[in-house]
Amino acid sequence: MPAETIDYHIRSKLWIEDAEGNVVFGLGRYRILDAIDRLGSLQAAAKDLRMSYRAVWCRIKASEERLGQSLVAREGRGSCLTPLAVKLMKQYRRIQTLMEKESDDIYDDLMSSHLTGGTEKDLPPAS
């Protein structure tokens, strides 16, 4: 009986921590900042992300304290991103794209052929 072909994908997560292991920036912070940028307020971002205002505010505040710089500024009755937040988002997208491509290449080289009908004895030795 022929083996069914299953399409596998590698996935990884990227986040930045401080020396104590506290999250400074990652996909969650990115999504919060993106929502603030699109919607113009923390309240609207929280609603869009199905989070409480307090949860959004606490995550932003924690990142700002760990960075020692502001990510969000008041703008009239709403909020806007600081230049640092815009730059962090741009660089995060850039490193995420590079990491995904590199992970895909490594996966193709080292794993993909072993997951399409190969057996455990066909796997290369672990280093």
C-alpha positions as CSV (number, residue, x, y, z in Angstrom):
1,M,0.0,0.0,0.0
2,P,1.6,3.4,-1.0
3,A,2.3,5.8,1.8
4,E,0.1,8.9,1.9
5,T,2.1,12.1,1.4
6,I,1.8,14.4,4.3
7,D,3.0,18.0,4.1
8,Y,4.9,19.1,7.2
9,H,6.1,22.5,8.1
10,I,8.6,23.8,10.6
11,R,7.4,26.5,13.0
12,S,9.4,28.6,15.4
13,K,8.7,31.6,17.7
14,L,10.9,34.7,18.2
15,W,10.9,37.0,21.2
16,I,13.4,39.2,22.9
17,E,14.1,38.9,26.6
18,D,16.0,40.9,29.1
19,A,18.8,39.5,31.3
20,E,16.2,38.2,33.8
21,G,14.2,36.3,31.2
22,N,11.3,38.8,31.0
23,V,9.7,39.4,27.6
24,V,10.7,42.7,26.0
25,F,9.3,42.2,22.6
26,G,7.7,39.4,20.6
27,L,4.7,38.6,18.4
28,G,2.2,39.5,21.1
29,R,3.7,43.0,21.6
30,Y,4.0,43.3,17.9
31,R,0.2,42.6,17.5
32,I,-0.7,45.1,20.2
33,L,1.4,47.8,18.7
34,D,0.0,47.1,15.2
35,A,-3.5,47.3,16.5
36,I,-2.8,50.6,18.3
37,D,-1.2,52.0,15.1
38,R,-4.2,50.9,13.0
39,L,-7.0,51.9,15.4
40,G,-5.5,54.9,17.2
41,S,-6.1,53.9,20.8
42,L,-5.3,51.3,23.4
43,Q,-9.0,50.7,24.1
44,A,-9.8,50.0,20.4
45,A,-6.7,47.8,20.2
46,A,-7.8,45.8,23.3
47,K,-11.2,45.3,21.8
48,D,-9.8,44.2,18.5
49,L,-7.5,41.7,20.1
50,R,-10.1,40.5,22.5
51,M,-8.0,41.5,25.5
52,S,-8.8,43.7,28.4
53,Y,-7.5,47.3,28.3
54,R,-5.5,46.5,31.5
55,A,-3.8,43.5,29.8
56,V,-2.8,45.6,26.8
57,W,-1.6,48.5,28.9
58,C,0.4,46.2,31.3
59,R,2.2,44.5,28.4
60,I,3.1,47.8,26.8
61,K,4.1,49.3,30.1
62,A,6.3,46.3,31.0
63,S,8.1,46.5,27.7
64,E,8.6,50.3,28.1
65,E,10.1,49.8,31.5
66,R,12.5,47.1,30.3
67,L,13.5,49.2,27.3
68,G,13.7,52.4,29.3
69,Q,11.9,54.2,26.5
70,S,8.3,54.8,25.4
71,L,6.6,52.8,22.7
72,V,3.2,54.5,22.8
73,A,2.4,58.2,23.2
74,R,-0.9,60.0,23.9
75,E,-2.3,61.8,20.9
76,G,-5.3,63.9,21.6
77,R,-7.9,61.4,22.9
78,G,-6.0,58.4,21.5
79,S,-2.6,57.0,21.2
80,C,0.1,56.7,18.6
81,L,3.4,54.8,18.3
82,T,6.7,56.4,19.0
83,P,9.5,56.2,16.4
84,L,11.1,53.5,18.5
85,A,8.0,51.3,18.4
86,V,7.8,51.8,14.6
87,K,11.4,50.8,14.2
88,L,11.1,47.8,16.6
89,M,8.1,46.5,14.5
90,K,10.0,46.9,11.3
91,Q,13.1,45.2,12.6
92,Y,11.0,42.4,14.2
93,R,9.3,41.7,10.9
94,R,12.7,41.7,9.2
95,I,14.3,39.2,11.6
96,Q,11.2,37.0,11.7
97,T,11.2,36.8,7.9
98,L,14.9,35.9,7.8
99,M,14.5,33.4,10.6
100,E,11.5,31.7,8.9
101,K,13.5,31.4,5.6
102,E,16.6,30.0,7.3
103,S,14.4,27.6,9.4
104,D,12.7,26.4,6.2
105,D,16.1,25.9,4.5
106,I,17.5,24.0,7.4
107,Y,14.3,21.9,7.7
108,D,14.5,21.0,4.0
109,D,18.1,20.0,4.3
110,L,17.9,18.0,7.5
111,M,14.4,16.8,8.1
112,S,11.9,16.9,5.2
113,S,13.1,13.8,3.4
114,H,13.0,11.8,6.6
115,L,9.3,12.6,7.2
116,T,8.1,11.5,3.8
117,G,8.1,7.7,4.3
118,G,11.6,7.3,5.8
119,T,12.2,5.2,8.9
120,E,13.9,6.2,12.2
121,K,17.0,4.4,11.0
122,D,17.2,6.8,8.1
123,L,17.6,9.8,10.3
124,P,21.1,11.3,10.6
125,P,22.7,11.0,14.0
126,A,22.0,13.8,16.5
127,S,24.9,16.1,17.2
